[in-house]
Amino acid sequence: MLKNNVSRPVRVLAVFILLGSVLFFMPRACASTVEELEDTFVQANDHYEKGEYIKAVEEYHKILSSGYTSGKLYYNLGNASFRAGMLGQAILNYERARRFIPRDADLAANYRFAELLVKGNPPAEKGIWAWRPLKLYYNRFTADELSMIASVLYVLTVAGLMIMIYFPRWTRYLLIPALLMAFLSTGNAVSAWHAVSGIGRESVVVVPETECKFGPFDAGTKFFTLYEGMTVTVIQTKDDWRKIRRLDGKTGWVKKDALEVI
């Protein structure tokens, strides 16, 4: 049996040299990667300015494939996709950008314009969460911001309830504000949890049009048609099929390739 003849001090020294090399080169590698991403971003923007929208889309996707994401990146990708005639991809990336920069005015304007081009008279959303004031409120904050606001409102609600318990005469002044804060706190928490966990699997139709059927099979009866750019919620999966819920509450099955998760 062969034995290692390297002495213990030499082995320790070798370990320190190896660690030092890693620590020395790792920051340089990270810096190099950042520089490469910046160069790719500049190239993508240059393609966009020249009207080479497909090339711009490809360059933006290279950045995303590296694991880097940002609101500006998704916004630029949405613009390039829109110019390239890919309405579904444009709306998909505008939606993704809203998760990062929900109050960006340019993003909101471009998104509204893209929505106007969706065919088939997209159905209006129903339910309490479709109430315009609530929708405007929740669309103005990121998931992290909603979580923070929910935490603050929860603390204030508990403080209000404690005051009402120990000072009953204040009940008539604090009851309504406490209930309102409790409602907003719960709504914020649920909205933030859905955004982070992916519950509901909001998706966008990325093909020109697709049939929505009563059952998950090719011979199924057509129920309605979805058009490129429409947003839906995936509520069930089965093989290559996805059961979706439209904004108006109607449900049906579509092929998974017709959708892309936001």
C-alpha positions, -999 to +999 in steps of 0.1 A: +000+000+000+014+034-010+018+060+017+016+097+014+051+110+022+041+147+023+047+160+058+019+176+078+033+212+077+036+210+039+000+198+036-012+227+058+007+251+037-008+237+006-043+241+020-036+278+028-023+284-007-053+268-022-077+289-001-058+320-009-060+313-046-097+308-044-102+341-024-079+359-048-095+348-081-131+345-070-138+383-068-121+387-101-143+360-117-174+377-102-163+411-115-156+395-149-191+380-149-207+414-141-187+431-168-198+405-193-234+410-183-231+447-186-215+443-221-244+420-231-269+445-218-253+473-238-252+452-269-289+443-265-298+480-262-277+488-292-295+461-313-328+477-301-318+512-312-308+498-346-342+481-350-327+446-347-354+435-322-350+398-325-312+401-318-321+424-288-345+397-274-318+371-278-292+392-259-316+400-231-324+363-227-287+356-224-286+378-193-317+361-179-301+326-185-272+337-163-296+340-134-297+378-132-331+395-131-343+430-127-373+452-135-353+472-161-342+440-178-377+426-181-390+460-192-365+463-220-372+427-230-409+434-231-403+464-254-380+444-277-406+416-278-434+440-286-414+456-315-406+421-328-443+413-330-444+390-300-474+404-281-477+376-256-440+377-247-442+415-244-471+413-219-454+384-201-423+405-195-442+436-186-460+416-160-426+403-147-412+438-147-442+450-126-430+426-098-399+447-095-409+483-106-447+485-101-448+523-100-428+529-132-448+553-154-432+542-187-439+505-179-475+513-171-480+532-203-465+506-225-484+478-208-517+496-213-509+501-250-500+464-254-532+453-237-553+473-262-539+450-290-551+418-274-578+402-296-610+387-285-623+413-261-605+400-230-631+394-202-634+417-173-621+404-139-648+396-114-648+394-076-638+417-047-602+417-058-612+431-091-626+463-074-606+491-091-594+509-059-581+476-045-565+466-078-547+500-081-535+497-045-520+462-048-505+469-083-484+497-068-463+476-044-439+447-047-443+416-027-417+427-002-433+461+002-467+445+008-452+422+034-437+451+052-469+471+051-488+441+064-464+438+093-468+474+103-506+473+100-507+441+121-488+458+149-510+488+147-542+466+147-530+447+178-521+480+195-556+494+187-573+463+201-552+465+233-562+501+238-599+492+233-596+464+259-579+486+286-597+519+277-632+509+266-643+545+261-619+546+231-637+517+214-660+539+193-631+558+179-607+529+172-631+501+161-634+511+124-597+520+119-588+487+136-611+467+113-598+485+082-561+479+092-569+442+099-585+439+064-556+456+047-530+436+067-546+403+057-550+414+021-514+425+019-501+393+035-522+371+012-512+391-019-475+390-010-476+352-002-492+345-036-466+366-054-437+349-036-450+313-036-465+313-071-498+301-057-523+304-086-496+303-112-506+334-132-497+329-168-499+346-202-510+331-235-479+333-258-493+318-290-516+336-315-546+317-302-555+284-286-586+264-279-598+259-244-615+226-240-639+210-215-614+181-209-576+175-211-575+157-244-573+166-281-607+153-289-623+174-262-651+198-270-641+234-275-653+257-248-638+290-257-607+305-274-578+323-257-558+349-276-522+360-274-515+383-245-545+372-223-537+365-187-551+334-169-545+315-138-534+278-139-553+259-112-545+223-122-520+203-143-523+170-161-496+157-184-493+182-213-525+201-203-532+229-179-566+238-164-569+275-164-593+300-150-601+331-170-605+365-154-643+362-155-641+328-137-646+305-167-624+274-166-611+250-192-581+230-204-553+242-228-520+227-240-491+238-217-471+251-247-497+278-252-488+294-218-459+308-200-459+313-162-453+349-151 
